[in-house]
Amino acid sequence: MLFCNRYAIHPISPPHKPGPLLPASLDVHGESKQSSFKIDVPIATLKYTSKNEYDALRKIQKVQVFYLNTYQGRNNIPGKDSTNGCTVISPLVAVHHLENNSAASLPDAVIEKVIDSIAPSILAKVRRKLGLSGHALIIPSDVHDYLVDEKILKQEMFVGVCGGNLLDGDHMNEFLNLLQNGEDSDGSGGKKNEVKKDCSKKVAAALFFHEHVVSILKVVLPDGSSWYDIVDSLPR
């Protein structure tokens, strides 16, 4: 039976040290460069080395995979179908994470409810509004506008957007900074050491790539430590 995935990425223990803008959970990648860089190796090589690194992290349980009891499109009954609904599911998961005050992480049952019960009706309304048929893909910005208009996503929750190539150093720094600090700046207020970064904020992101969207949830524990949950609504 197929299930959608839920990944937990945990901080790496010393002697690894994070770079200047790199969240602790991603510090295995070494220092993050402040200047942009070009990838001068074949994508196949990059994919191979990344897969090896991912497998190594799973082996030492710094990355863990958990399976949910549902996935988008599992229920194909009219009015209950969430097929091709990642552009709606992911921001809804993010909203529920930010509004969840009862626990540090978002319970699996809530994610499953979003996929099976909450997202389908919103998907149908967005497609109808845009004149789209059946299982048509939806542009994320159109979903964002709808969620804001319907006050499902409150404007004060929105702190920034990153667009561009995730393999570019400058873009990656901007993305990681937003994910780590929950603000559209480097946390320094433009002047070094003038304003301290606040890494205790609960943060959620919808990451759009290759016509798919996943949720990244920053889970902050009472002791101030954190990890990141990646929620993917596709079947395994």
C-alpha positions as CSV (number, residue, x, y, z in Angstrom):
1,M,0.0,0.0,0.0
2,L,1.3,3.5,-0.8
3,F,1.6,6.2,1.7
4,C,2.8,9.8,1.5
5,N,6.0,10.7,3.2
6,R,6.9,12.7,6.3
7,Y,10.6,13.5,6.8
8,A,12.3,14.7,10.0
9,I,15.7,16.3,9.7
10,H,17.5,16.6,13.0
11,P,20.6,18.7,14.0
12,I,24.0,17.2,13.4
13,S,26.1,16.7,16.5
14,P,29.6,18.2,16.8
15,P,32.3,18.2,15.4
16,H,30.2,19.5,12.4
17,K,29.7,23.2,12.6
18,P,27.1,25.2,10.6
19,G,28.0,28.0,8.2
20,P,26.9,31.6,8.8
21,L,23.3,31.3,7.6
22,L,22.9,27.5,7.7
23,P,20.2,26.0,10.0
24,A,21.7,23.5,12.4
25,S,19.8,20.7,10.8
26,L,21.5,21.3,7.5
27,D,25.0,22.0,8.8
28,V,26.4,18.7,7.3
29,H,26.7,20.6,4.1
30,G,29.5,22.8,5.6
31,E,29.8,26.5,5.4
32,S,27.3,28.4,3.2
33,K,29.0,30.7,0.9
34,Q,27.9,34.3,0.8
35,S,28.7,34.7,-2.9
36,S,27.0,33.0,-5.8
37,F,28.6,30.0,-7.5
38,K,28.1,27.9,-10.6
39,I,27.5,24.2,-10.6
40,D,30.3,22.9,-12.9
41,V,29.6,19.2,-12.4
42,P,27.1,17.1,-14.3
43,I,23.6,16.9,-12.7
44,A,23.9,13.1,-12.7
45,T,27.0,13.4,-10.5
46,L,25.4,15.9,-8.2
47,K,22.3,13.6,-7.9
48,Y,24.6,10.6,-7.1
49,T,26.6,12.4,-4.4
50,S,23.4,13.9,-2.9
51,K,21.8,10.5,-2.8
52,N,24.8,9.0,-1.0
53,E,24.8,11.8,1.5
54,Y,21.0,11.3,2.1
55,D,21.5,7.6,2.6
56,A,24.3,8.2,5.1
57,L,22.2,10.7,7.1
58,R,19.3,8.2,7.2
59,K,21.7,5.5,8.4
60,I,22.7,7.6,11.5
61,Q,19.1,8.7,11.9
62,K,19.8,12.4,11.3
63,V,17.1,12.1,8.6
64,Q,14.1,9.9,9.4
65,V,11.2,9.0,7.2
66,F,7.7,8.4,8.6
67,Y,4.7,7.3,6.6
68,L,1.2,8.8,6.7
69,N,-1.9,6.8,6.2
70,T,-3.0,8.8,3.1
71,Y,-1.7,10.7,0.1
72,Q,-3.1,13.2,-2.5
73,G,-5.6,11.5,-4.8
74,R,-6.2,8.4,-2.6
75,N,-9.9,9.2,-2.5
76,N,-11.2,9.8,-6.0
77,I,-14.9,10.4,-5.0
78,P,-16.2,13.7,-6.4
79,G,-15.8,16.4,-3.7
80,K,-13.3,14.3,-1.8
81,D,-10.5,14.1,-4.5
82,S,-7.2,15.8,-3.8
83,T,-5.4,14.7,-7.0
84,N,-2.7,17.2,-8.1
85,G,-3.6,19.3,-5.0
86,C,-0.1,19.9,-3.7
87,T,-0.3,23.6,-4.3
88,V,-3.3,23.7,-1.9
89,I,-2.2,21.0,0.5
90,S,1.3,22.4,1.2
91,P,0.3,25.9,2.3
92,L,-2.6,24.5,4.3
93,V,-0.2,22.2,6.2
94,A,2.0,25.3,6.7
95,V,-1.0,27.3,8.1
96,H,-2.0,24.5,10.5
97,H,1.6,24.3,11.7
98,L,1.7,28.0,12.5
99,E,-1.7,27.9,14.2
100,N,-0.9,24.8,16.2
101,N,-0.3,25.9,19.8
102,S,-0.9,22.5,21.5
103,A,2.4,20.8,20.4
104,A,5.8,21.7,18.9
105,S,5.2,19.5,15.8
106,L,2.1,19.1,13.7
107,P,0.4,15.7,14.4
108,D,0.1,13.2,11.6
109,A,-3.7,13.1,12.0
110,V,-3.9,16.8,11.2
111,I,-1.8,16.4,8.1
112,E,-4.0,13.5,7.0
113,K,-7.2,15.6,7.6
114,V,-5.8,18.4,5.5
115,I,-5.1,16.0,2.6
116,D,-8.4,14.0,2.8
117,S,-11.0,16.4,4.2
118,I,-9.9,20.1,4.0
119,A,-8.0,20.5,0.7
120,P,-10.5,18.8,-1.7
121,S,-13.2,21.4,-1.3
122,I,-10.7,24.3,-1.6
123,L,-9.2,22.7,-4.6
124,A,-12.6,22.5,-6.3
125,K,-13.3,26.2,-5.5
126,V,-9.9,27.4,-6.8
127,R,-10.2,25.5,-10.0
128,R,-13.8,26.7,-10.6
129,K,-12.7,30.3,-10.0
130,L,-9.8,29.9,-12.5
131,G,-11.9,28.1,-15.0
132,L,-9.8,24.9,-14.7
133,S,-11.0,21.4,-15.2
134,G,-10.9,18.2,-13.1
135,H,-7.3,17.4,-12.0
136,A,-5.7,20.5,-13.6
137,L,-2.5,21.8,-12.0
138,I,-2.7,25.2,-10.3
139,I,-0.1,27.9,-10.1
140,P,1.0,28.4,-6.5
141,S,0.5,32.2,-6.6
142,D,-3.1,31.8,-7.6
143,V,-3.7,29.5,-4.6
144,H,-1.9,32.0,-2.3
145,D,-4.1,34.8,-3.5
146,Y,-7.2,32.7,-2.9
147,L,-6.1,31.7,0.6
148,V,-5.4,35.3,1.5
149,D,-8.7,36.5,0.1
150,E,-10.6,33.9,2.1
151,K,-8.6,34.7,5.2
152,I,-7.4,31.1,5.5
153,L,-3.8,32.4,5.2
154,K,-3.5,35.6,7.2
155,Q,-1.4,38.3,5.6
156,E,0.6,38.8,8.8
157,M,1.8,35.2,8.6
158,F,3.5,35.9,5.3
159,V,7.1,37.0,5.7
160,G,8.7,36.6,2.3
161,V,9.3,34.7,-0.9
162,C,12.4,33.3,-2.6
163,G,12.5,32.7,-6.4
164,G,15.3,31.3,-8.4
165,N,17.7,28.4,-8.6
166,L,18.2,26.4,-5.4
167,L,21.6,25.4,-6.6
168,D,22.7,29.0,-6.6
169,G,24.6,30.1,-3.4
170,D,23.0,33.5,-2.9
171,H,19.5,32.1,-3.5
172,M,20.2,29.2,-1.1
173,N,21.4,31.6,1.6
174,E,18.2,33.7,1.2
175,F,16.0,30.6,1.4
176,L,17.8,29.1,4.4
177,N,17.7,32.5,6.3
178,L,14.0,32.8,5.8
179,L,13.6,29.2,7.0
180,Q,15.8,29.6,10.0
181,N,14.8,33.1,11.2
182,G,11.3,33.6,9.9
183,E,12.1,37.1,8.5
184,D,13.0,38.6,5.2
185,S,16.4,39.8,6.2
186,D,19.7,38.4,7.5
187,G,18.7,39.1,11.1
188,S,21.3,41.8,11.4
189,G,19.2,44.8,10.5
190,G,21.7,45.7,7.9
191,K,24.4,46.4,10.5
192,K,26.6,43.7,12.0
193,N,25.6,42.6,15.6
194,E,23.1,45.4,15.9
195,V,20.1,43.1,16.0
196,K,20.3,39.5,17.1
197,K,18.7,36.7,15.0
198,D,15.6,35.1,16.6
199,C,15.9,31.4,15.8
200,S,13.1,30.5,18.2
201,K,10.3,31.3,15.8
202,K,8.0,28.6,14.4
203,V,8.4,28.8,10.6
204,A,6.7,27.1,7.7
205,A,7.4,27.2,4.0
206,A,5.8,25.8,0.8
207,L,8.6,24.9,-1.5
208,F,7.7,24.7,-5.2
209,F,9.9,22.8,-7.7
210,H,9.4,20.8,-10.8
211,E,5.6,21.3,-10.8
212,H,5.4,19.9,-7.2
213,V,5.0,21.6,-3.8
214,V,6.1,20.3,-0.4
215,S,5.9,21.8,3.1
216,I,8.9,22.5,5.3
217,L,8.0,23.0,9.0
218,K,10.4,24.3,11.5
219,V,9.7,22.5,14.8
220,V,10.9,24.5,17.9
221,L,11.2,22.6,21.1
222,P,10.8,24.1,24.6
223,D,14.6,24.0,25.2
224,G,15.1,26.2,22.1
225,S,16.5,23.4,19.9
226,S,14.8,22.7,16.6
227,W,14.4,20.2,13.7
228,Y,12.7,20.4,10.3
229,D,9.7,18.3,9.1
230,I,9.3,17.9,5.3
231,V,5.8,16.9,4.4
232,D,5.3,15.5,0.9
233,S,1.7,14.6,-0.1
234,L,2.7,12.4,-3.1
235,P,2.4,8.6,-2.7
236,R,5.7,6.9,-2.0
